[in-house]
Amino acid sequence: MYHSLQVNLRRRLTHGLLFGVAYTWSRSMDFGSSNGTNLPNAYDKSIFYGPSDFDTRHVFVSNFVYNVPFASHSTHYIERAVLGNWQFSGTLQGQTGRPLNVSVSGVDYAGVGQGSGTQLWRHNGPVNVSKGFAGQRGRDFYFDPTVWVQPAAGTFAPRGSRNQIFGPGFQSYSAALQKTMHIIPNHENHALVFRAEAFNLANHPTKDNPVVNPTSSNFGLSQTKGQTYGADRQFQFSLRYAF
């Protein structure tokens, strides 16, 4: 079951500027997010109902293109060739993280044998997500690990146990600078186009998903950055002839 609110604002090219802003709030719920999902309890699928594995609640994207007007219409050829026809553009994207399960792979708490899928741990209190970052030596928890307990022998975790912890989201800003050079006078359809692009311009690494294995000594901690989402700043340059 999927619900969403989508808002989109666009400004068409006016005075050399165009931009767009889009926001999506959504919520997706299911009993399993892929065709290969094995339900822990084949006789009661309702206990596995929860947020979808791909449930991303908030997504924000904005972009703009600005044709820099300076010297673009100059009557002086050298001035127009060097200082004119520059274009600046950028994209900003931010979104919240996807949900995570607390479980131990391969452990059959219910005693139903192989093929029962992932048997989850249950929580005996509110799921508090403070989104702390511990690093390699700290103990600033991303979520409270003390409320999670393994299900009693011969039982399954109840409904409301699946995908209750949402991981970190990410933010990324990319920008581009483009120069169009008309190399043949009075032939606008022949141009040399130089483009410089920077991806993740701010070089801002996002913390990685916390450890959700309850048998780990680092359970509940986010200790690294830049692995869940790519965080390296990248530059790209191109030169092409258009005709």
N, C-alpha and C positions, 0 to 999 in steps of 0.2 A: 504494500500500500504506500503510495507516494503522494505527498502534498507539497505544494510549493507556492511561493509568491515571487514573481519576477517583475523587476522594474528596470526600464531601459530609457535613458535620456540621451538623445543625439542632437548635435548641432551640425548642420550642413556647412559646407565651406563658405565662410563669409569673412571678407577682409583678410583672406589668407589663413584663417584658422578654422579647423574642425575638431570636434572632440566627441567622445562618447563615454557614458557612465552606465554601468550595469550592476545590479545587485540581485542576488537570488537567496531567499531563505527557503529551505526545504527540509523535509523529514521523510525518511523512507524506512518502513518497517516490514519485516518478513520472517519466515520460519527458516530460511536458509538462502544465501545469496548466490549460489552457483548450482549448476546441474549436478555436481558431484558431492553436494552436501549430504552427509550421513547423519540422520537424526539420532540423538542418543536414545530416545525412547520412541520406537516405531509405533507404539500404541497410543501415544499422547504427544502429538507434535506441538501442542500449545505451550509446553514448558520451554521450548526453544524460540518462542516469539520474542522479537526485540529489534533494536535498530539494525538496519542492513550493514553489511561489512563496508559498503561504500557510502554510507550516510554522512554527507558533508553538509552541515547545517547552514553555514554562511559562506557565500562567495561574492567577492567584490572585484570588479575589473573596470579600469578606466584607461582611456587612450586619447592621444591628441596628435595632430599634425599641424605644424605652423610653417608657412612659407615666409621666410624672412624677407621683408620688402626692401631692405636697404640696397640700393644701387642696382636692383634688378631691371629697372627701366631707364637706367642712365644712358645718355646719348654718347658717352665716352666708352669706346669699345674695351679698352684695357680695364677701366674701372668696373664695367659690367662683368667682364670675364673673370676678374679676381674676386670682387666683393659681392657680386649679384648671384641670384639663383641658388641660395642656400635654403635647405629645409631641415627643420628640427622636429623630431617626433619621439614619443615615449609611451610606455605601457606600464601601468601599476596593477599588480594582482595580489590579493590577499584572501586567504580562506582558512576556515577552521579545520581541525584534524578529523581523522576517521576513528571509529570506535575500536576498542580492543577488548579481548576476553582474558579472564584470569583462569588459567587451566594448566595442567601438566600433561604433556603429550603421552599417550599410550597407557595411562592409568585407568583401570576399569573399576571405579568405585561401586557401581551398581551391581557388578558381578554378572553382566549379561553376555560376556564374551566379546570376541573380536567383531569389528564392523559396526560398533555402536557410535562411531564418530568421536568428537571431542566432548568429554564430560567435564562440565564447568564446575568451578568452585562457587559457593554462594556467599552472599554478604549478610551479616547479622546487624547491620546498622546503615546509616546514610553513607552513600558513596561520595566522599569529599575529595574533590580534585583541586588542589591548590596550585598546580602547574609549576612547582619548584624545580630548580635545576641543581643537581648535586655535584656535577663534575666527577672527577676520579676519586676524590677523597671526602667530599662533603656528605651530609645526611639530610639535605633539604628535599623532602619527598615530593614527587609529582602528584601522588594521591596517597590517601591513608591506607596503608597495608593491613592495619590491625583489624579491620572489619570483615576480612575475607577468611572464610573457614572452609575446609573440605567437607563435602556432603557425607552424611553418615553412611556407613556400610550398607549396601543394598538399596540405596536411594539415589535419585537424581537431584541436581540443583533445581530449585523451583523457577517458575516463570519470573522474569525480571532479573535474571543473572547474566544473560548474554549481552555482550557489547555495551557494558555500562560505563566504561572509562573511555573518554575521548582523548586521543593523542594530540600533540601540538600541531598547530597549523603552520602556515608559512606566509611570508610576504616577499615580493620580488619586484624590483623596478628595473626596467630595461629602457635604453635610449638609443637613438640613432641620429647621426648628422650626415646629410647628403648634399653633394654639390653637383649641379648639372652644368656642363660646359659645352656651349655650342661652338664647335671648332671650325665650322664653315659659315662665314658671314651670310646672313639672309637665308639660311637653310635650317629652320628650326627643327626639322625632323632628323637631323644628324647631331648626335650629342654624345659626349663622353661623361659617364656618370660615376662619380666616386662616392662610396658609402662606408661610413665607419659606424659600427654597432657595438654596444656594450650590454651584455646580459648580466642580470643581478649586479647592477652598477654599484650599489651600496656595499656589496660584498658582505652581506649580513647572514651569517649561518644561523639556521634554525635548530633548536634542540631536538634531539631524536626521541622516538617513542620510549616510554619507560619500560623497565623490566616487568613483565606480567607473569613470570613463572614464580608461583608462591614458594617453591622450595629453594629459590636462589637467595643468597645473603643480600643481594641488591634489589630485592623485590620492592617495587614502588619507586625506584630511582631512575631518573633520566641522567645519564652520565656523559654522553657525547653529543656532538653537534655535526650537522652537515651530511648525515648518512641516510636518514629517512627521506629527505628532500635534497636534491643537488644544490650546493651553496657556493660553488666556486664562481668567482667573477670571470667572465670570458669576453674577449675582444675579437671582433671579426672585421676585416677590411676587404673591400671588393672594388674592382674597377671594370666597367663594361662599356661597350660601344653600342649605342642604340640608334637604329635608323628605320 
